[in-house]
């Protein structure tokens, strides 16, 4: 894998985790809602999964 690809995947993983945390925080601030919690958790899982697969190679 090229260095640029690895860096791009790493940044994408971090951005996905950040978006997930922001979604959960915004959902808490707005008073809750299952959709916000679900999407936030899925974004965090997506970011963690990308970072895990990147480190595994």
C-alpha positions in Angstrom: 0.0 0.0 0.0 1.2 3.5 -0.7 1.8 6.0 2.0 -0.8 8.4 0.7 -3.5 5.7 0.8 -2.6 4.7 4.4 -2.7 8.3 5.5 -6.1 8.8 3.8 -7.6 5.8 5.4 -6.3 6.8 8.8 -7.7 10.3 8.4 -11.1 8.9 7.2 -11.2 6.7 10.2 -10.6 9.6 12.6 -13.1 11.8 10.9 -15.8 9.0 11.1 -15.1 8.6 14.8 -15.3 12.3 15.3 -18.6 12.5 13.4 -20.0 9.7 15.5 -19.1 11.3 18.7 -20.5 14.6 17.5 -23.8 12.9 16.5 -24.2 11.2 19.9 -23.3 14.5 21.7 -25.8 16.4 19.6 -28.5 13.8 20.2 -27.9 14.0 24.0 -28.1 17.8 23.8 -31.3 17.7 21.9 -33.0 15.4 24.4 -32.4 12.0 22.8 -33.7 10.0 20.0 -32.8 6.4 19.0 -31.9 7.4 15.4 -29.1 9.8 16.6 -27.7 7.2 19.0 -27.7 4.5 16.4 -26.1 6.6 13.6 -23.5 7.9 16.0 -22.6 4.4 17.2 -22.4 3.2 13.6 -20.1 6.0 12.6 -17.8 5.3 15.5 -17.8 1.6 14.6 -17.0 2.4 11.0 -14.0 4.5 12.1 -12.8 1.9 14.5 -13.2 -0.8 11.9 -11.2 1.2 9.3 -8.4 1.8 11.8 -8.4 -1.8 12.8 -8.1 -3.1 9.2 -5.4 -0.6 8.4 -3.3 -1.7 11.4 -3.8 -5.4 10.6 -2.1 -5.2 7.2 
